[in-house]
Amino acid sequence: MGNDQIDVNSTGKVTTVFVVDDDDGVRTSLGILLDAAGYRAIPFASAADFLAQYDAARPGCLLLDMRMPGMTGMELLQELGRRGGFLPVIFITGHGDVPMAVEAMKAGAFDFLQKPFSPRDLLERIERALAADADARQVLSHTEELRQRHATLTPREKEVMGLIVAGHANKVIAMDLGLSERTVEIHRARVMEKMVTRSVAHLVRMALELESPGHHARTAGADRPPAG
């Protein structure tokens, strides 16, 4: 699943929906439904088959059967977590699997649908999942840009940035680092220039994002209202 195979519609929105289910009939029917709705379904008969082609850089969402031979849906979710993936997972569950689906939500699943479900319910959840995935990838892209800016700072400039973010005035920074205030002012100006900001408050937000980008990515889109 290479990043050069990203599927988008005429508006530029990603349309890829991975379907992992051991039931041939389910994969076929979901494929027909998704195709009719303008999505591209990519089916897999097992979790192992999906993992063999999994590419964390490829956007989309995942429709996942809870109970399958071999690796279960829950085990696949856990494996994706270990790999640092954040592909939104929508579980498809039977009536008796609802408690397990609730546990899956706690473990990081995006949503779940109980059989039988309406096509409208499924498509609404897919739309929300793809939007959340796009949000998360935008956050990570921005964070990578911040990392590149931060990497251009000299060791001394990084020290000064850390003290600025901690709320220290130039005079205090100068005393802490054994520098003149004028030298601190020069370092401070270079930090602001290289990080492309004029505001200390903005610099603080950048520092927080650099410290915990994974949290921002996982929670992007999490405040969207539930479908249905």
VOBA-1610 file (N, C-alpha, C; in pm, whole numbers, padded with zeros to 5 digits, always signed):
BEGIN
Met+00084-00118+00000Met+00000+00000+00000Met+00088+00123+00000Gly+00148+00154-00112Gly+00242+00263-00120Gly+00175+00399-00114Asn+00249+00499-00070Asn+00197+00635-00059Asn+00169+00695-00196Asp+00222+00633-00303Asp+00198+00683-00438Asp+00065+00634-00492Gln-00013+00562-00412Gln-00140+00507-00456Gln-00257+00570-00381Ile-00242+00696-00338Ile-00347+00763-00263Ile-00465+00789-00356Asp-00584+00748-00310Asp-00705+00765-00389Asp-00780+00888-00341Val-00807+00983-00433Val-00882+01103-00397Val-00993+01124-00498Asn-01096+01197-00455Asn-01205+01229-00547Asn-01180+01364-00614Ser-01279+01416-00685Ser-01261+01539-00762Ser-01237+01661-00673Thr-01275+01651-00546Thr-01254+01763-00453Thr-01124+01750-00376Gly-01049+01643-00403Gly-00921+01624-00336Gly-00930+01546-00206Lys-01049+01498-00171Lys-01065+01421-00047Lys-01025+01276-00068Val-00958+01220+00032Val-00917+01079+00026Val-01041+00990+00030Thr-01042+00885-00051Thr-01158+00796-00059Thr-01126+00651-00024Thr-01004+00624+00020Thr-00962+00486+00044Thr-01024+00429+00172Val-01089+00314+00158Val-01145+00243+00272Val-01094+00100+00268Phe-01011+00064+00364Phe-00962-00073+00374Phe-01067-00158+00444Val-01093-00275+00390Val-01194-00365+00446Val-01128-00496+00482Val-01130-00532+00611Val-01070-00658+00655Val-01181-00744+00715Asp-01216-00851+00644Asp-01322-00941+00689Asp-01299-01076+00623Asp-01312-01183+00700Asp-01286-01316+00644Asp-01403-01369+00563Asp-01517-01299+00563Asp-01636-01343+00490Asp-01635-01283+00349Asp-01624-01370+00247Asp-01620-01323+00108Asp-01742-01239+00074Gly-01860-01284+00120Gly-01983-01214+00088Gly-01986-01074+00146Val-01936-01060+00269Val-01933-00928+00333Val-01839-00835+00258Arg-01721-00886+00223Arg-01625-00802+00149Arg-01683-00756+00016Thr-01752-00847-00052Thr-01811-00812-00182Thr-01921-00709-00168Ser-02012-00730-00072Ser-02124-00637-00056Ser-02076-00500-00011Leu-01977-00496+00078Leu-01923-00368+00122Leu-01852-00298+00005Gly-01784-00376-00077Gly-01716-00318-00193Gly-01814-00252-00289Ile-01928-00319-00313Ile-02030-00265-00402Ile-02088-00135-00345Leu-02119-00138-00214Leu-02176-00021-00148Leu-02079+00098-00152Leu-01955+00072-00119Leu-01856+00179-00113Leu-01828+00235-00252Asp-01820+00147-00350Asp-01796+00192-00487Asp-01909+00282-00535Ala-02033+00244-00504Ala-02149+00323-00545Ala-02150+00460-00477Ala-02091+00467-00358Ala-02088+00593-00281Ala-01966+00678-00314Gly-01883+00631-00406Gly-01768+00710-00448Gly-01639+00681-00374Tyr-01636+00573-00294Tyr-01515+00536-00223Tyr-01444+00423-00298Arg-01318+00403-00264Arg-01245+00289-00319Arg-01219+00189-00209Ala-01285+00075-00216Ala-01268-00030-00115Ala-01149-00117-00153Ile-01061-00142-00056Ile-00948-00232-00076Ile-00965-00347+00022Pro-01007-00465-00026Pro-01042-00575+00063Pro-00926-00666+00100Phe-00934-00720+00222Phe-00838-00819+00271Phe-00915-00926+00346Ala-00875-01051+00324Ala-00946-01163+00386Ala-00899-01192+00527Ser-00790-01131+00570Ser-00738-01156+00704Ser-00656-01037+00751Ala-00637-01032+00882Ala-00553-00927+00940Ala-00409-00939+00892Ala-00363-01063+00878Ala-00226-01086+00831Ala-00206-01032+00690Asp-00306-01053+00603Asp-00296-01002+00466Asp-00288-00849+00466Phe-00367-00787+00553Phe-00365-00640+00562Phe-00229-00590+00609Leu-00176-00651+00716Leu-00048-00608+00771Leu+00066-00625+00672Ala+00055-00727+00587Ala+00161-00752+00489Ala+00176-00635+00391Gln+00068-00558+00373Gln+00074-00446+00280Gln+00053-00311+00348Tyr+00047-00312+00481Tyr+00017-00189+00554Tyr+00126-00085+00537Asp+00085+00037+00508Asp+00176+00151+00496Asp+00116+00265+00577Ala+00180+00299+00689Ala+00126+00402+00778Ala+00114+00537+00709Ala+00189+00558+00602Ala+00185+00687+00533Ala+00065+00700+00441Arg-00005+00591+00417Arg-00119+00596+00325Arg-00246+00630+00401Pro-00314+00739+00366Pro-00434+00779+00438Pro-00555+00695+00403Gly-00658+00706+00486Gly-00782+00632+00464Gly-00845+00597+00596Cys-00929+00495+00596Cys-00983+00439+00720Cys-00999+00289+00702Leu-01027+00220+00812Leu-01029+00074+00811Leu-01160+00022+00867Leu-01233-00057+00786Leu-01350-00131+00833Leu-01300-00268+00874Leu-01326-00305+00998Leu-01262-00424+01053Leu-01363-00514+01124Asp-01363-00641+01085Asp-01447-00740+01151Asp-01387-00773+01288Met-01473-00785+01387Met-01424-00811+01523Met-01370-00953+01538Arg-01445-01050+01487Arg-01407-01191+01504Arg-01361-01250+01372Met-01235-01293+01368Met-01181-01356+01248Met-01087-01468+01290Pro-01070-01570+01206Pro-00971-01674+01236Pro-00831-01614+01239Gly-00742-01673+01316Gly-00607-01620+01326Gly-00608-01494+01410Met-00547-01389+01360Met-00544-01262+01432Met-00683-01198+01431Thr-00735-01167+01548Thr-00867-01105+01558Thr-00859-00956+01527Gly-00977-00895+01514Gly-00981-00752+01490Gly-00916-00674+01602Met-00943-00714+01727Met-00883-00645+01842Met-00731-00658+01839Glu-00681-00775+01805Glu-00536-00795+01798Glu-00474-00711+01688Leu-00545-00693+01577Leu-00495-00608+01470Leu-00490-00463+01516Leu-00594-00418+01586Leu-00595-00283+01640Leu-00474-00260+01731Gln-00447-00358+01817Gln-00334-00347+01909Gln-00201-00343+01833Glu-00191-00422+01728Glu-00067-00425+01649Glu-00046-00292+01577Leu-00153-00234+01526Leu-00140-00103+01462Leu-00093+00001+01563Gly-00143-00010+01686Gly-00099+00081+01791Gly+00049+00066+01820Arg+00097-00059+01823Arg+00239-00082+01848Arg+00326-00024+01736Arg+00271-00021+01615Arg+00346+00032+01501Arg+00335+00184+01490Gly+00262+00244+01583Gly+00247+00389+01581Gly+00147+00438+01479Gly+00063+00348+01429Gly-00037+00388+01329Gly-00156+00455+01395Phe-00223+00543+01318Phe-00343+00608+01373Phe-00457+00602+01272Leu-00452+00505+01180Leu-00559+00486+01083Leu-00690+00465+01159Pro-00793+00546+01135Pro-00919+00529+01208Pro-00981+00393+01178Val-01016+00321+01284Val-01072+00186+01272Val-01218+00187+01310Ile-01302+00138+01219Ile-01445+00121+01247Ile-01470-00029+01256Phe-01509-00076+01374Phe-01536-00218+01392Phe-01678-00251+01346Ile-01692-00365+01281Ile-01822-00421+01246Ile-01844-00541+01337Thr-01949-00534+01418Thr-01968-00634+01522Thr-02105-00701+01513Gly-02111-00822+01567Gly-02238-00891+01584Gly-02300-00848+01716His-02423-00891+01741His-02495-00849+01863His-02417-00883+01989Gly-02362-01003+01997Gly-02293-01046+02118Gly-02156-00983+02137Asp-02110-00907+02037Asp-01975-00850+02043Asp-01973-00706+02094Val-02089-00652+02131Val-02094-00512+02171Val-02002-00481+02290Pro-02001-00563+02398Pro-01907-00533+02507Pro-01762-00531+02460Met-01729-00621+02367Met-01593-00624+02314Met-01565-00499+02231Ala-01667-00452+02159Ala-01650-00331+02079Ala-01627-00210+02168Val-01695-00206+02281Val-01675-00096+02376Val-01530-00097+02425Glu-01477-00215+02452Glu-01337-00225+02493Glu-01244-00178+02382Ala-01283-00209+02257Ala-01202-00166+02144Ala-01200-00014+02134Met-01312+00050+02162Met-01318+00196+02161Met-01222+00253+02265Lys-01220+00190+02382Lys-01128+00234+02487Lys-00983+00215+02444Ala-00960+00114+02358Ala-00824+00084+02313Ala-00781+00169+02193Gly-00873+00255+02145Gly-00835+00345+02038Gly-00911+00333+01908Ala-01011+00243+01901Ala-01092+00234+01780Ala-01169+00364+01760Phe-01198+00398+01637Phe-01268+00523+01607Phe-01418+00510+01630Asp-01475+00396+01592Asp-01620+00378+01604Asp-01652+00230+01584Phe-01780+00193+01605Phe-01820+00057+01573Phe-01966+00056+01528Leu-01998-00043+01446Leu-02133-00062+01396Leu-02178-00203+01429Gln-02299-00214+01477Gln-02353-00346+01510Gln-02439-00396+01394Lys-02419-00521+01354Lys-02500-00581+01249Lys-02641-00610+01303Pro-02745-00594+01220Pro-02741-00534+01086Pro-02739-00382+01096Phe-02675-00318+01002Phe-02667-00172+01003Phe-02712-00118+00869Ser-02752+00008+00868Ser-02799+00069+00744Ser-02679+00124+00667Pro-02687+00123+00533Pro-02580+00183+00453Pro-02552+00327+00494Arg-02657+00401+00528Arg-02639+00541+00565Arg-02553+00554+00691Asp-02581+00470+00791Asp-02500+00475+00914Asp-02353+00447+00884Leu-02329+00347+00800Leu-02191+00312+00767Leu-02122+00426+00694Leu-02188+00483+00595Leu-02126+00589+00516Leu-02101+00715+00599Glu-02190+00744+00692Glu-02168+00859+00780Glu-02043+00840+00865Arg-02026+00720+00918Arg-01909+00691+01001Arg-01780+00694+00919Ile-01788+00644+00797Ile-01671+00646+00710Ile-01630+00790+00680Glu-01728+00876+00652Glu-01699+01016+00623Glu-01630+01082+00742Arg-01680+01055+00862Arg-01620+01112+00983Arg-01479+01058+01005Ala-01462+00928+00980Ala-01330+00866+01001Ala-01227+00924+00904Leu-01265+00942+00779Leu-01172+00998+00681Leu-01137+01143+00715Ala-01236+01218+00767Ala-01209+01356+00807Ala-01113+01359+00925Ala-01132+01267+01020Ala-01042+01261+01136Ala-00901+01223+01094Asp-00890+01131+00998Asp-00759+01091+00950Asp-00688+01208+00882Ala-00764+01286+00803Ala-00705+01402+00736Ala-00659+01505+00839Asp-00740+01526+00943Asp-00701+01620+01049Asp-00572+01576+01116Ala-00565+01448+01150Ala-00447+01396+01219Ala-00321+01409+01134Arg-00334+01381+01006Arg-00217+01390+00918Arg-00173+01536+00897Gln-00269+01627+00899Gln-00234+01768+00888Gln-00155+01812+01010Val-00197+01766+01128Val-00125+01799+01252Val+00017+01746+01245Leu+00033+01619+01203Leu+00166+01560+01196Leu+00254+01630+01093Ser+00194+01672+00983Ser+00271+01744+00881Ser+00321+01876+00937His+00236+01945+01011His+00276+02072+01072His+00386+02049+01175Thr+00372+01942+01254Thr+00471+01912+01356Thr+00606+01881+01293Glu+00605+01811+01181Glu+00731+01780+01112Glu+00798+01909+01064Glu+00718+02005+01018Glu+00774+02133+00977Glu+00837+02204+01097Leu+00771+02197+01212Leu+00827+02258+01333Leu+00958+02191+01372Arg+00964+02059+01361Arg+01087+01985+01393Arg+01202+02033+01304Gln+01172+02053+01176Gln+01276+02097+01083Gln+01326+02237+01120Arg+01234+02324+01159Arg+01275+02458+01203Arg+01361+02449+01329His+01315+02367+01424His+01386+02355+01551His+01527+02299+01529Ala+01540+02210+01431Ala+01671+02149+01403Ala+01772+02250+01352Thr+01724+02365+01301Thr+01818+02466+01251Thr+01877+02551+01364Leu+01821+02539+01485Leu+01873+02616+01598Leu+02006+02558+01645Thr+02096+02645+01688Thr+02222+02600+01748Thr+02193+02549+01889Pro+02283+02471+01949Pro+02262+02426+02087Pro+02232+02542+02182Arg+02304+02655+02166Arg+02281+02769+02254Arg+02142+02829+02230Glu+02102+02837+02105Glu+01969+02890+02073Glu+01858+02801+02129Lys+01881+02670+02130Lys+01783+02579+02190Lys+01773+02601+02340Glu+01888+02627+02404Glu+01886+02660+02547Glu+01806+02786+02573Val+01831+02887+02492Val+01761+03014+02508Val+01612+02996+02483Met+01577+02920+02380Met+01435+02895+02352Met+01367+02828+02471Gly+01434+02730+02529Gly+01376+02661+02644Gly+01349+02755+02761Leu+01439+02848+02783Leu+01423+02943+02893Leu+01318+03049+02861Ile+01308+03087+02734Ile+01202+03180+02693Ile+01066+03116+02716Val+01053+02991+02672Val+00927+02918+02687Val+00891+02902+02835Ala+00994+02889+02920Ala+00970+02874+03063Ala+00931+03007+03129Gly+00931+03115+03049Gly+00886+03244+03101Gly+00995+03332+03158His+01122+03299+03134His+01231+03378+03190His+01258+03504+03107Ala+01285+03612+03174Ala+01320+03738+03107Ala+01464+03731+03058Asn+01499+03820+02966Asn+01635+03822+02910Asn+01741+03832+03019Lys+01717+03916+03119Lys+01814+03936+03227Lys+01839+03807+03303Val+01732+03732+03330Val+01744+03605+03402Val+01815+03501+03316Ile+01781+03499+03187Ile+01846+03404+03095Ile+01996+03433+03089Ala+02030+03559+03084Ala+02171+03597+03079Ala+02246+03548+03202Met+02185+03563+03319Met+02248+03516+03443Met+02260+03365+03444Asp+02153+03296+03400Asp+02153+03148+03401Asp+02260+03091+03309Leu+02281+03156+03194Leu+02374+03103+03095Leu+02511+03170+03098Gly+02527+03268+03184Gly+02655+03336+03193Gly+02685+03420+03071Leu+02581+03483+03016Leu+02597+03565+02896Leu+02557+03709+02927Ser+02589+03797+02835Ser+02542+03935+02848Ser+02399+03943+02798Glu+02326+04044+02846Glu+02189+04061+02800Glu+02184+04082+02650Arg+02281+04156+02597Arg+02285+04182+02453Arg+02298+04052+02374Thr+02384+03962+02423Thr+02401+03834+02355Thr+02271+03753+02359Val+02202+03757+02473Val+02073+03687+02485Val+01972+03745+02387Glu+01971+03877+02374Glu+01879+03943+02281Glu+01904+03895+02138Ile+02032+03879+02103Ile+02067+03832+01968Ile+02019+03688+01949His+02045+03602+02049His+02000+03463+02041His+01847+03457+02033Arg+01781+03539+02114Arg+01635+03541+02115Arg+01580+03579+01978Ala+01638+03681+01917Ala+01593+03726+01785Ala+01612+03615+01680Arg+01724+03543+01691Arg+01750+03435+01595Arg+01652+03319+01616Val+01620+03290+01741Val+01522+03185+01770Val+01387+03220+01708Met+01342+03342+01729Met+01212+03384+01676Met+01213+03383+01523Glu+01326+03422+01465Glu+01336+03423+01319Glu+01334+03281+01262Lys+01414+03193+01321Lys+01422+03056+01268Lys+01294+02977+01292Met+01224+03004+01402Met+01098+02936+01431Met+00980+03004+01361Val+01008+03114+01292Val+00908+03188+01213Val+00790+03231+01301Thr+00820+03307+01405Thr+00717+03362+01491Thr+00763+03494+01551Arg+00667+03578+01586Arg+00699+03704+01653Arg+00644+03706+01795Ser+00573+03600+01831Ser+00503+03597+01960Ser+00560+03489+02051Val+00585+03525+02177Val+00631+03426+02275Val+00522+03324+02299Ala+00395+03369+02302Ala+00284+03275+02322Ala+00280+03170+02212His+00306+03213+02088His+00310+03120+01975His+00429+03024+01990Leu+00541+03077+02034Leu+00660+02994+02055Leu+00632+02887+02161Val+00558+02923+02264Val+00521+02827+02369Val+00434+02717+02309Arg+00337+02754+02225Arg+00251+02652+02162Arg+00334+02559+02074Met+00431+02615+02003Met+00519+02532+01920Met+00596+02431+02005Ala+00648+02480+02118Ala+00725+02392+02206Ala+00639+02279+02259Leu+00515+02310+02295Leu+00424+02207+02345Leu+00394+02104+02238Glu+00377+02152+02115Glu+00347+02060+02006Glu+00467+01970+01975Leu+00587+02025+01986Leu+00707+01945+01964Leu+00723+01837+02071Glu+00674+01866+02192Glu+00686+01771+02302Glu+00588+01656+02289Ser+00467+01683+02237Ser+00366+01577+02236Ser+00286+01575+02107Pro+00354+01554+01991Pro+00282+01552+01864Pro+00187+01437+01852Gly+00220+01321+01911Gly+00134+01203+01902Gly-00002+01228+01962His-00005+01302+02076His-00132+01332+02141His-00219+01418+02051His-00159+01520+01988His-00237+01607+01902His-00292+01530+01784Ala-00213+01438+01728Ala-00258+01362+01613Ala-00371+01268+01649Arg-00357+01200+01764Arg-00461+01104+01802Arg-00592+01171+01836Thr-00586+01294+01889Thr-00709+01360+01930Thr-00767+01449+01822Ala-00697+01466+01712Ala-00751+01549+01604Ala-00881+01487+01554Gly-00988+01566+01549Gly-01116+01514+01504Gly-01193+01440+01609Ala-01134+01423+01730Ala-01201+01345+01835Ala-01321+01417+01890Asp-01328+01550+01871Asp-01441+01625+01924Asp-01555+01634+01825Arg-01543+01561+01715Arg-01654+01561+01619Arg-01773+01488+01682Pro-01896+01535+01659Pro-02013+01470+01716Pro-02033+01332+01657Pro-02086+01236+01734Pro-02110+01103+01682Pro-02214+01104+01571Ala-02196+01014+01475Ala-02291+01004+01365Ala-02420+00942+01415Gly-02527+00973+01346Gly-02656+00912+01378Gly-02715+00970+01502
//
